[in-house]
Each structure stands twice: as C-alpha cells, then as structure tokens.
C-alpha cells in the first residue's frame, strides 16, 4: 500500500525487488533496486542525482474502484470484471 500512497501525492519511488514487485510497477514510475546494501546505496544516489523517474500516471479513484470490485468478488458478492464495472 505504501507504494500507492506515494503515487497519490506524486512522490518518486525507490522500490526493492520483492516477490510481487512487477504487479506494482508502472511505466516511468519507480527505480527498482535489489536488497543488499550496495543496491540501497545505489537507490539513494539515484535519488540525489535525480535519476529516480516520477513520470507515472496513477488514478487513485480508478485503483480504489478496481480494488473494491475485486473485494466484492472475493467475498462472493458478484463476478469480477477487469474494467472495474459491476456485474451483479
């Protein structure tokens, strides 16, 4: 969630390579690093040097609609539709 919160206010994002990182990535939306100390230092230097991209488009309202739709489907309220519209 922290990644989405940072995107809502337009912050540059340095993101470590975690198991589901690909699902959280947006074009031009983050600087991906490993998890060792050299990678973390690289991410910090990239931020200082202005190399962390921040040109993403993130629609928080659309994201919330889609997340809510997935939740309703998970609890059996209705079928999932990838566009975020309800199929009650």
N, C-alpha and C positions, 0 to 999 in steps of 0.2 A: 503494500500500500504506500509506503513512503515514496516510491518512485512516482506514482500517480499524483500524490500530493505535491511533490516538487514540480511536476509538469503543469499542474493547475496554475501555479504562480510564475511559471516560465524560467525556472532555475536551470543552470547547466547541471548535468548529471554524470557522475563518475560511478559506474556500475561494475561490480565484480562478476566474474563468470560463475554464476550459481546454476543449479540444475535446470531451472525453468527460465533462465535469462532471455532466451530467444523469444519467448512469449510476451516479454515485457518491452521489447525493443521497438523503437520507431525510427524510420529513416531520419538521419540528422539529429537524433535525439539523445545520444549518450556517448560517453567514452568508455569502452569496455576494457577492463583490466583483469589480470589474474589475482590470486590471493596471497602471493608471497610479498615480503617487504619491498623487494625491488619493483614489483608491479604497482604497489601502492604509492611508492615514491614517484614512479613514472606518472601516475594519475594526478598526483598533486602538482608535479612540474608542468604537466599538460594544462592544468587549470591556470597556473601562474602565467604560463606563456600564451594563454588564450586559444589553446588547441582543443578545448572541450566544446563540441558542437552544441548549439542551442537553437537550431532552426526547425524544430519539430512543430507539428500541428497536433494538439491534443484537445479534443472536445469532451470536457468533463461531463457535461449533461448526457451526451450520447453514451459515454462509457457507463454512467450510472444506469441509464435505461437498459443497456445490454446486460449489465451485472444483475439487475433486478429481474430481468426476464430469465436469465439462467437460474437464479434462485427459485423463482416460481416453478420452473420446470423440474428442478431438483427435488422439490417437495411435492411434486405431482399435481400442481395446480393447472397446468396446461402444457402444450407441446412447445418445444424450443423452435424459434425462427431466427436465423442468423442476422436478420436485418434489425432485430430488436422490437418487432411488432408482435402483438399478442395474437395467439391462435387459440382462444378459449373454447 
